Amino acid sequence: MAGIYIHIPFCRSRCTYCDFYSTALPPVWQVPYVRAVCREMEFRESEFSEFSEKLEPTIYLGGGTPSQLSREALLELFEKGRQLSRLSHLSPRQEITIEANPDDVTPEWIETLKRTPVNRVSMGVQSLDDNILRALRRRHTSQQALHAIKLLQEAGYHNLSIDLIYGLPGQRLQAFRDDVCRMLDTDIPHLSAYALQFEQGTPLYEQLQKGQVEEADEELSLSCYETLMDLTHKAGMEHYEISNFARPGFRSRHNSSYWTGTPYVGLGAGAHSYDGHKLRSSNCEDVKQYIRNIGEDKRPCEQEVLDEDTLYNEMVMLRLRTCEGLSLEEVEDRYGKERRIYLTKMAQSHMQAGRLTNTADGHLCLTRRGLFVSDDIISDLMV
Ligand code: SF4
């Protein structure tokens, strides 16, 4: 498995908690931007060499807000991109995801989507409390979110993923429980739920500094997480990654490839790439500069060669987040026997306390108890 990520950095307005790279540039920039992405795809074709036809790489349009792309820009991306490199081998089995905001999901937008090979939609709902949505400066209401899910399902898009946030200012446990229940009632097959982070530089962080909002207390966040695990389990979902839940057969293949360290090519301003070995790169976070540079056949990016310790730490962090866990044999193969001994030693106390388990096939996995303190465990196992 390998992935192609395409960053669509346009947002109509900024949500208070968000620190992703996006811009509120007018729509006139969309077509030139999409053309630059196709051009980047063209001159990085050699990097796609590992993505054989058989592997059927996943494609993920993330943002920003990909559903903000005009009809013209969205169709151009797939029509032009289709003639290039791996996109020309698109098969219906491939997972091709677009991120959408509920207020963009209209019958007209779905009609445009039908003309693309997209077969999965990931929608940021975040909460079904309209007061909270307004405070976060989300552009949609809870009704719009529920209606968007219905419209997509009626149009045949059943492979849907919904994002929720917990630990929001003013959110109570019962309200979060109701949100999860209402989402599960819609029969979506995939749910991602994240604890709110106060990222430096965001308006929400500033509000926190000024005392205008309060951080949810830890106990409440843990109760939300526990409720989430219970309700999704009852609904027949597997908890396959710390923040991700799916019905059988509906795991996100694209995100799973990030967690297992497989290569991915990131296209567009602010997109990251990884060669599956030691090289990671990221494109500049500036749409205008990106378009200018790509026009001169230059890729505006920074490259980083990862050292062994960084690679090991990332492996620990990403694999332990998954339900498959971290393979001790793979650690030894990649980083030597010493590192395996170190890892086993560091894991000991967590195993004795029932926070980690060593499976029959030699994988270290977080237990339910361990999931609540995963950050502490992961940092203990790092070097
Ligand atoms: S729509 Fe998404 S990417 Fe844009 S500001 Fe809001 S959370 Fe961030």
Boltz pocket constraint, residues with backbone or C-beta under 6 A from the ligand:
constraints:
  - pocket:
      binder: B
      contacts: [[A, 10], [A, 11], [A, 13], [A, 14], [A, 15], [A, 18], [A, 19], [A, 20], [A, 21], [A, 22], [A, 63], [A, 64], [A, 65], [A, 101], [A, 124]]
      max_distance: 6.0
